[in-house]
Amino acid sequence: MPVATSEDRSEEGSTGFPDFGDIIDSSTFEQILEMDEDEDERDFSKSIVYDFFQQAESTFQKMDSNLAKRDLAQLSALGHFLKGSSATLGLTKVKDSCEKIQHFGAHKDETGTKEEPDEEVCLSRLAKTIAQAKTEFQEAERKLRNFYHDTD
């Protein structure tokens, strides 16, 4: 990969990595990429990203199961867990949706500031937000697989 010159850098200092839009925060993701020893292979960052793919799929399955069981506390915990993992990689939209899942599971509104005592309202919001998070994850996964030249 050619060395980026100052003219190649954007205002944020980005060095020509793909524009992931608002799905993935490029500066956060670049910090992960900086840990790669080989910029052509990117084995280290790829292993972190692909481990996250498996973790997210497993967590979404657990969310579906706990939604069916109406276990709001567990859904809140799962939202918190996936929020942290997605934030580490810069998956902004997934992180934001998981934060809402965390709040709804704790009987709060999407901001986490107001109580929502109606369990049915919380469950409805959870179902909608989990579906949204899955869609956002799939979009981020496509972009990252493309970045790693893996189209399978």
N, C-alpha and C positions, 0 to 999 in steps of 0.2 A: 504494500500500500504506500503510495507516495506521501512524503511528509507534507503536512498542510502548512501553508504560509499564512502570514497574518491577513492577507487579502482573501484567503479561503474561509476565514472564520466569520461566523455570523456575529451579531451584537452580543449574544450570550457566550461566545467563545466556541461554539460548535465547530467541529472540523470535518464537515462533509458527510456525516452519517445521515441516513435517510430521515426525512421528515415524517415522523409518526403521527403528526397532527396532535389532537388532544387526547389520543388513546394512551400514548406512552410519553412520559416526560423524558426528552432526549438527554438533558444534562444528568439526570439520575441514572439513566441507562448507560451513558458514557462512562460513568464511574465504575460500573461493573465491567465494561469492556476494557478499561485501563488495566485491569488485573490479568488480562490475557497475556501470556508470554509470546504467543505467535498470532499476529493479527490476521494471518491468512486462515489458520485453522480455528482459532477462537475456542479451543477445547474447554477452558475453564468457564468462561461466561456461558457457553452453550450448555454445559452440564448443570449450571445453576438454573438457567431458564427452563430446560427440559424437566428438571426435578420439580420446578414450580408447576409446570403443566400437569404432571401427575398428581401433585398435591392439591391443585385447584379442582381437578376432576373428582378426586376422592372427597374433598370438602363439599362440593356441590351435591354429590350423592348423599352425603350425611345431612346436608340441609334439606334435601327432598324428603328423606326419611323422617327427620325431626319436624318438618312442616306437617307431614301426615299424622304424626303423633301429637301435634299441637304443643310441642315442647319449646316454648318461647325462650326460656333461659339458655337452653343448649344452642338455639339458633343465634342468640346474641353472642355466645362464646365463639361459635364458628365464624360469625361475621367479623368479630374482633381478630381472630386468628388469621383469616384470609386477608383482612385489611392490612395487617402488618407485612405479610409476605408480598402482597402486590405493591405496597408502597416501596419496599426495598428495591424492586425492579423498575419502579417508575410507572406502573400501570395505573394511571391516574383515575380513569373512569371506574375500573374495577374496585380500586381502593375506596372511592367515594360511595359506590353502591354498597360495599361491604360495611362501611361506617353506618349507613342507613339501616342495614340489616341488624347490626349491633344495637342501634337505638330502638328499632321497632321491637326487637326481642326483649328489650328491657322496659317495655310498656311506655316508650317515649315517642315524641314526634321525630321527624327525620333529622332535626337539628340536635336532638338529645336534650332540649331545654324544657320542654313541656311534657307533663305526664299524659299518657293515653290509657285510661283505665279499661276501655272496651277491648277485650281480647279479640273479638271478631274483626275489629278495625285493624288491630295489629297484625293478625293473621292474613288479612286481605292485602295489606301493605307489604308484608313479607313475601307473599306469593308473587306479587308484581315485581318487587325489587330483586328477588332471587332470579327470576326470569330475565330481567334486565342485566343483571351482573353476568349471567351466563352468556348472553349475547355479546356483551362488552369483552368478556374473556375470549370468546371465539374470534372476535375481530383482532384483538391484541395477539392471540396465538398465531393467526394467519400472517400478520405483519412480521412477527418475530421469526416464524418458520421461513418466510421469504427472505428475511435478513440473513439467516443462516443457510440460505440456498437449499432448504429442505421443503419440498413441495408435496411430500407424501401425506 
